[in-house]
């Protein structure tokens, strides 16, 4: 375990381990454990039925040579069509911004919460422009668990956003606003991403919690670290969300056409064609880091510290050359990657030591990070 940040140009082994992490998140078949506030609960039965139906179709295809040939040809053509459209979409920044769940209003909220003394009047005005966030925070205040902590108002339903913000308080808002923002960025509603979303959500929360802990240790802005670490995952959600929407649109169109043609082999071939996770994984590596800062920059926040840190992470070749706030994000991601791979039993002890050594995590930093609760935020 080293004390200073070392990290020269990233060695191939570190790149391989990071790719292993994202393959586990995006391609891996492991089912993530459920969270207290579950994502896409209704999709689980749909995804399960699709998996069963695909497995049955593939088994039927495997029994017949002609069906195998039809499947290979049709599936390859459908996948190529999907990947071509994804590539066009990811190269069009205006189209991405249009379909993005990130807005100037959200970024302005982050900016206020990162200040030492946020302007609550300004926050209230901004909150009125983000309806889903206002509803989520109102639900927090009216939840059973919150009422149990405040028995004096157990029978009162709060609807006014000013009262909601007063009940929650600034310190809790610093965590809840980016927390629910990340939830909103996740490409929910797609059965092909059900398990990926759950794993990515857990990983994102771990990165943000680790970044906040390191910021506290180094006496840096904890809210900035927490928000920046969540925003760092935004690019991944953009790639995955775009890919899933395009896959489901094309797959559905082809399936309807195959059904209308009454060609059983063609229908089975389309039905058995899965979301091209391996190909999409390559696009995550290619585009996600840049999108995490480029879209906020296009939304007029290019000079904010959180955007500058993410840009530095994307463009700086060595860890030691990063500004301290960006180093904190890099170290937090390293710890989250190591922990996630260890939990999946996909990392050897010497590989973990290599990651810590490259990113320069000190013994003190590892001890501090090991003491955090990564499954639940400490609120109220």
C-alpha positions in Angstrom: 0.0 0.0 0.0 1.5 3.3 -1.1 0.9 6.7 0.5 1.1 9.1 -2.5 -0.7 9.2 -5.8 1.5 7.5 -8.3 -0.3 6.5 -11.5 1.7 7.3 -14.6 0.1 6.4 -18.0 -2.5 3.8 -17.3 -1.0 0.3 -17.7 -2.7 -2.4 -19.7 -3.5 -4.5 -16.7 -5.4 -1.6 -15.0 -7.4 -1.1 -18.2 -8.2 -4.8 -18.4 -9.5 -4.7 -14.8 -11.6 -1.7 -15.4 -13.1 -3.4 -18.5 -13.7 -6.5 -16.4 -15.7 -4.3 -14.0 -17.9 -2.8 -16.7 -18.4 -6.1 -18.4 -19.7 -7.4 -15.1 -22.1 -4.5 -14.8 -23.4 -4.5 -18.3 -22.9 -7.9 -19.8 -22.7 -10.1 -16.7 -25.7 -12.3 -16.0 -25.4 -12.0 -12.2 -28.6 -10.8 -10.7 -28.1 -7.8 -8.4 -29.6 -7.9 -4.9 -32.8 -5.8 -4.4 -32.6 -2.4 -2.9 -35.0 -0.9 -0.3 -36.4 1.5 -3.0 -36.5 -1.0 -5.9 -36.2 0.0 -9.5 -38.6 -1.3 -12.2 -40.3 -3.8 -10.0 -43.0 -4.6 -12.6 -40.3 -5.3 -15.2 -38.9 -8.3 -13.4 -41.7 -10.6 -14.4 -41.6 -9.4 -18.0 -37.8 -9.9 -18.2 -38.2 -13.4 -16.6 -40.9 -14.4 -19.2 -38.7 -13.1 -22.1 -35.7 -15.1 -20.8 -37.8 -18.3 -20.6 -39.3 -17.7 -24.1 -35.9 -16.9 -25.7 -34.4 -20.0 -24.1 -37.1 -22.2 -25.5 -36.8 -20.7 -28.9 -33.0 -21.1 -28.9 -33.3 -24.7 -27.9 -35.7 -25.3 -30.8 -33.4 -23.5 -33.2 -30.4 -25.6 -32.1 -32.2 -28.8 -33.0 -32.4 -27.8 -36.7 -29.5 -26.9 -39.0 -31.7 -24.8 -41.3 -33.2 -22.8 -38.3 -29.7 -22.2 -37.0 -28.6 -20.7 -40.3 -31.7 -18.5 -40.5 -31.2 -17.4 -36.9 -27.5 -16.5 -37.5 -28.3 -14.5 -40.7 -31.4 -12.7 -39.4 -29.9 -12.0 -36.0 -26.7 -10.6 -37.5 -28.7 -8.3 -39.8 -30.9 -7.1 -37.0 -27.9 -6.4 -34.7 -26.1 -4.6 -37.5 -29.2 -2.4 -38.1 -29.4 -1.6 -34.3 -25.7 -0.9 -33.9 -25.7 1.4 -37.0 -28.5 3.5 -35.5 -26.9 3.6 -32.1 -23.6 4.9 -33.6 -25.5 7.6 -35.5 -27.3 8.7 -32.3 -24.2 8.8 -30.2 -22.5 11.0 -32.7 -25.3 13.6 -32.7 -24.9 15.7 -29.5 -28.1 17.7 -30.2 -30.1 14.5 -30.4 -28.5 13.2 -27.2 -29.3 16.4 -25.3 -32.9 16.2 -26.5 -33.4 12.7 -25.0 -31.3 13.4 -21.9 -32.8 13.5 -18.5 -30.3 16.1 -17.4 -31.4 19.7 -17.5 -30.0 23.2 -16.7 -32.3 23.3 -13.8 -30.8 20.2 -12.2 -27.3 21.5 -12.8 -28.3 24.8 -11.2 -29.6 22.9 -8.2 -26.3 21.0 -7.9 -24.5 24.3 -8.1 -26.5 25.8 -5.2 -26.1 22.7 -3.0 -22.3 22.8 -3.5 -22.1 26.2 -2.0 -21.2 26.7 1.7 -24.5 28.6 2.2 -27.1 27.6 -0.4 -29.9 30.1 -1.2 -33.0 28.2 -0.1 -35.2 30.7 -2.0 -33.4 30.0 -5.2 -33.5 26.2 -4.5 -37.2 26.4 -4.0 -37.7 28.2 -7.3 -35.6 25.7 -9.2 -37.4 22.8 -7.5 -40.6 24.0 -9.0 -39.2 23.4 -12.4 -38.3 19.7 -11.7 -41.7 18.1 -11.1 -40.5 14.5 -10.5 -37.9 15.7 -8.0 -40.5 17.7 -6.1 -42.7 14.6 -5.9 -39.9 12.3 -4.8 -38.9 14.7 -2.0 -42.5 15.2 -1.0 -42.9 11.4 -0.8 -39.8 11.2 1.5 -41.4 13.7 4.0 -44.7 11.9 3.9 -43.2 8.4 4.2 -43.8 6.2 7.2 -40.2 6.1 8.2 -39.9 9.9 8.2 -43.2 10.2 10.2 -41.9 7.8 12.8 -38.9 10.1 13.4 -41.2 13.1 13.7 -44.2 11.8 15.7 -45.4 15.4 16.3 -46.6 15.6 12.7 -47.4 12.0 12.1 -50.9 12.8 10.8 -50.0 15.8 8.6 -49.6 15.3 4.9 -47.2 17.9 3.5 -47.6 19.1 -0.1 -46.1 22.6 -0.1 -42.5 22.4 -1.5 -41.3 25.1 0.9 -42.4 23.0 3.9 -40.9 19.9 2.3 -37.5 21.6 2.0 -37.7 22.9 5.5 -38.5 19.5 6.9 -35.7 17.8 4.9 -33.0 20.5 5.6 -30.0 21.5 3.6 -27.6 18.7 4.6 -30.1 16.0 3.6 -30.9 17.8 0.4 -27.1 17.7 -0.5 -27.5 13.9 -0.7 -31.1 13.5 -1.8 -31.1 15.7 -4.8 -28.2 14.0 -6.6 -29.4 10.6 -5.3 -32.8 11.0 -7.0 -31.3 12.7 -10.0 -29.2 9.5 -10.6 -32.3 7.4 -10.2 -34.0 9.6 -12.9 -31.0 9.2 -15.3 -31.0 5.4 -15.2 -32.6 4.1 -18.4 -35.6 2.4 -16.6 -38.5 0.9 -18.4 -36.3 -1.5 -20.5 -36.5 -5.2 -19.7 -33.1 -5.7 -21.4 -31.5 -3.5 -18.8 -33.2 -4.7 -15.6 -30.2 -6.3 -14.0 -27.8 -3.8 -15.5 -29.7 -0.9 -13.9 -29.7 -2.5 -10.5 -25.9 -3.2 -10.6 -25.1 0.3 -12.1 -27.3 1.9 -9.4 -25.4 0.1 -6.6 -22.1 0.9 -8.2 -23.0 4.6 -8.6 -24.0 5.0 -5.0 -20.8 3.3 -3.9 -18.7 5.7 -6.0 -20.5 8.8 -4.6 -20.3 7.6 -1.0 -16.6 6.8 -1.4 -16.0 10.2 -3.0 -17.7 12.0 -0.2 -15.7 10.1 2.4 -12.4 10.9 0.7 -13.4 14.6 0.4 -14.1 14.7 4.1 -10.7 13.1 4.8 -8.9 15.7 2.6 -11.1 18.6 3.8 -12.6 19.2 0.4 -16.1 20.0 -0.6 -18.1 16.8 0.2 -21.2 17.8 -1.7 -19.1 18.6 -4.8 -17.5 15.2 -4.6 -20.8 13.4 -4.1 -22.5 15.2 -7.0 -19.5 14.8 -9.3 -19.3 11.1 -8.6 -23.0 10.6 -9.5 -22.6 12.8 -12.6 -19.6 10.7 -13.7 -22.0 7.8 -14.3 -24.4 10.0 -16.4 -22.5 9.2 -19.6 -23.0 5.5 -19.1 -26.7 6.0 -18.6 -26.9 7.9 -21.9 -25.1 5.2 -23.9 -27.2 2.4 -22.3 -30.5 4.3 -22.5 -30.0 5.2 -26.2 -28.9 1.7 -27.1 -31.9 0.0 -25.2 -34.5 2.3 -26.8 -33.1 1.7 -30.3 -32.8 -2.1 -29.7 -36.4 -2.4 -28.4 -37.8 -0.2 -31.3 -36.1 -2.2 -34.0 -36.6 -5.6 -32.3 -40.4 -4.8 -31.9 -40.8 -3.7 -35.5 -39.0 -6.7 -36.9 -41.0 -9.0 -34.6 -44.3 -7.6 -35.8 -43.3 -7.9 -39.4 -42.2 -11.5 -38.9 -45.5 -12.3 -37.2 -47.4 -10.7 -40.1 -45.4 -12.8 -42.6 -46.4 -16.0 -40.8 -42.8 -17.2 -41.2 -42.1 -19.3 -38.1 -38.3 -19.5 -38.6 -38.1 -15.8 -39.2 -40.2 -15.0 -36.1 -38.1 -17.3 -33.9 -34.8 -15.8 -35.2 -36.0 -12.3 -34.3 -37.4 -13.4 -31.0 -34.1 -15.0 -30.0 -32.0 -11.9 -30.9 -30.9 -10.4 -27.6 -29.8 -6.9 -26.7 -26.2 -6.6 -28.1 -24.6 -6.1 -24.7 -21.0 -6.9 -25.8 -21.1 -4.4 -28.7 -22.8 -1.7 -26.5 -20.1 -2.3 -23.9 -17.5 -1.1 -26.4 -19.5 2.1 -27.0 -19.6 2.7 -23.2 -15.8 2.7 -23.2 -15.7 4.9 -26.2 -18.3 7.5 -25.3 -19.4 7.6 -21.7 -16.5 9.5 -20.1 -16.8 12.3 -22.6 -20.7 12.5 -22.4 -20.5 12.9 -18.6 -19.0 16.3 -19.0 -19.8 17.3 -22.6 -23.5 17.4 -22.2 -23.4 19.5 -19.0 -20.9 21.8 -20.8 -23.4 22.2 -23.6 -26.0 23.1 -21.0 -23.9 26.1 -20.0 -22.1 24.6 -17.1 -18.7 24.1 -18.7 -16.9 26.3 -16.1 -18.3 24.6 -13.0 -15.9 22.6 -10.8 -17.8 19.4 -11.2 -17.7 19.6 -15.0 -14.1 20.6 -15.0 -13.2 17.6 -12.8 -15.0 15.2 -15.1 -13.3 16.7 -18.1 -9.9 16.3 -16.5 -10.7 12.7 -15.7 -11.5 12.1 -19.4 -8.6 14.0 -20.9 -5.7 13.7 -18.5 -3.3 10.8 -19.1 -1.9 10.4 -15.6 -3.5 10.3 -12.2 -0.7 12.4 -10.6 -1.4 15.3 -13.0 -5.1 15.5 -12.0 -6.3 18.3 -9.7 -7.1 17.1 -6.2 -10.9 17.0 -6.6 -10.5 14.9 -9.8 -8.0 12.6 -8.0 -10.6 12.0 -5.3 -13.2 10.9 -7.9 -10.6 8.6 -9.5 -9.7 7.0 -6.2 -13.4 6.6 -5.3 -14.0 4.9 -8.6 -11.0 2.6 -8.0 -12.3 1.6 -4.6 -15.8 0.9 -6.0 -14.4 -1.1 -8.9 -12.3 -3.2 -6.6 -15.1 -3.8 -4.1 -17.7 -4.7 -6.8 -15.3 -7.1 -8.5 -14.4 -8.7 -5.1 -18.1 -9.2 -4.3 -18.6 -10.9 -7.6 -15.4 -13.0 -7.0 -13.8 -11.7 -10.1 -10.7 -10.2 -8.6 -7.5 -11.6 -7.1 -5.8 -10.0 -4.1 -2.7 -9.0 -6.1 -5.0 -7.4 -8.7 -6.7 -5.3 -6.0 -3.2 -4.2 -4.8 -2.3 -3.2 -8.3 -5.4 -1.0 -8.6 -4.7 0.7 -5.2 -1.1 1.2 -6.1 -1.8 2.7 -9.5 -4.5 5.1 -8.1 -2.4 5.9 -5.1 -4.8 5.0 -2.4 -3.1 5.3 1.0 -3.6 2.9 3.9 -5.5 5.7 5.7 -7.8 6.2 2.7 -8.6 2.5 2.4 -9.4 2.3 6.1 -11.7 5.3 5.8 -13.4 3.9 2.8 -13.8 0.4 4.3 -15.8 2.0 7.2 -18.5 3.4 5.0 -22.0 2.1 4.5 -22.5 1.6 0.8 -26.0 0.2 0.9 -27.8 3.0 2.6 -27.3 6.8 3.0 -27.0 8.3 6.4 -29.9 10.7 6.5 -31.9 12.7 9.1 
